[in-house]
Amino acid sequence: MALTPLHDRVLVRRTEGDEKTSGGLIIPDSAKEKPAEGEIVSCGEGARKDSGELIPMAVKAGDRVLFGKWSGTEVTVDGEELLMMKESDILGLLS
């Protein structure tokens, strides 16, 4: 099943968090925070102004992004957990 976001929404795959602390301690899964960065899987076409003019997306598939801790809605596509969020929930691009 393929999922294509509509309008100004993006589908994001979270990146895996660190397995160890800087001191070398292993962090158990129950103590890990969900990472607030990920890779864009797919994007919608963009938002529309009241006049109907399309506002293009500032991000594209493959971009690494930083987003808010509580941003997006978790969805499962083909057994993989992804986040669906509005483009405005993205805080910035990572290079």
C-alpha positions in Angstrom: 0.0 0.0 0.0 1.4 3.4 -0.9 0.4 6.5 1.0 0.6 9.9 -0.6 0.1 13.0 1.6 -2.3 15.7 0.5 -1.9 19.5 0.4 0.9 20.7 2.7 1.5 17.4 4.6 4.6 15.3 4.6 5.3 11.7 5.6 8.4 11.3 7.8 10.4 8.3 8.9 12.0 8.8 12.3 15.8 8.2 12.5 17.0 5.8 15.1 18.2 7.3 18.4 21.5 6.7 20.1 22.0 3.2 21.6 24.7 4.4 24.1 25.4 7.5 26.1 28.7 9.4 25.5 30.0 7.5 28.6 29.3 4.2 27.0 26.2 3.2 28.9 23.6 1.3 26.9 20.2 2.9 26.9 17.3 0.4 27.2 14.3 0.9 24.8 12.0 1.8 27.7 14.2 4.8 28.6 14.8 6.2 25.1 13.0 9.3 23.9 11.6 9.2 20.4 13.9 11.1 18.1 12.7 14.5 16.8 14.5 14.1 13.5 13.8 12.1 10.5 13.8 11.7 6.7 10.9 12.8 4.5 9.4 9.8 2.6 6.9 11.8 0.5 5.3 15.2 0.3 2.0 16.6 -0.9 1.8 19.2 -3.7 1.6 22.2 -1.3 -0.9 24.5 0.2 -3.2 26.8 -1.7 -3.9 30.5 -1.2 -7.4 31.8 -1.0 -7.0 32.8 -4.7 -6.3 29.1 -5.6 -2.6 29.7 -6.3 -0.4 26.8 -5.3 2.3 27.5 -2.6 5.1 25.0 -3.4 6.6 22.9 -0.6 9.9 24.0 0.9 11.0 20.4 1.5 11.2 17.3 -0.7 11.5 13.5 -0.3 14.9 12.5 1.0 15.4 15.7 3.1 16.5 15.2 6.7 14.4 17.4 9.0 14.0 18.4 12.6 10.5 18.6 14.0 8.7 19.2 17.3 8.6 16.5 19.9 4.8 16.1 19.8 4.4 16.9 16.1 2.5 14.7 13.7 0.2 11.7 13.8 1.7 8.2 13.8 0.6 6.0 11.0 1.5 2.4 10.0 2.2 1.8 6.3 3.3 -1.7 5.3 4.2 -2.5 8.9 6.5 0.5 9.3 5.6 3.3 11.7 5.8 6.8 10.1 4.7 10.3 11.0 2.2 12.4 9.0 2.5 16.1 9.7 2.0 19.5 8.2 4.9 21.2 6.6 4.6 24.0 9.3 5.4 21.4 12.0 8.9 21.1 10.6 11.4 23.2 12.4 14.3 23.0 10.0 16.4 21.1 7.5 19.5 19.1 8.6 22.5 19.0 6.3 
